[in-house]
Amino acid sequence: EKATVFVRGGGKRNQIVLRTLMAHPSELTQVSLKVNGRPISTFEVPNHSHLQKIPVPREVGNGTWEVELQVLNPYLPREELEIEDQRLLGIAVASLESR
């Protein structure tokens, strides 16, 4: 599953800061991050409150960044937790900003 957000970036703002609250209940969640269509990083998110800082190369440029997050291993709560929730879930994002 994918999500896209737009943030101001470049200059002194050379990293993405992602705060998450929860993720896959039984394994680390694999997340891919792109900025303006350019692959930047793949990282793991645990199933608890977490802060991830991702450096963004200067070549990405200044202005508005299109930030895409893609969860590479989403899960079904019905299968993982044996409950009647049939949604396909990834990570719970509390905030995403450039710094």
Beta strands, then each sheet from edge to edge (+ up, - down):
strand 1: 2-9
strand 2: 15-22
strand 3: 29-35
strand 4: 38-45
strand 5: 50-55
strand 6: 63-71
strand 7: 92-98
sheet 1: 1+ 6- 3+ 4-
sheet 2: 5+ 2- 7+
end
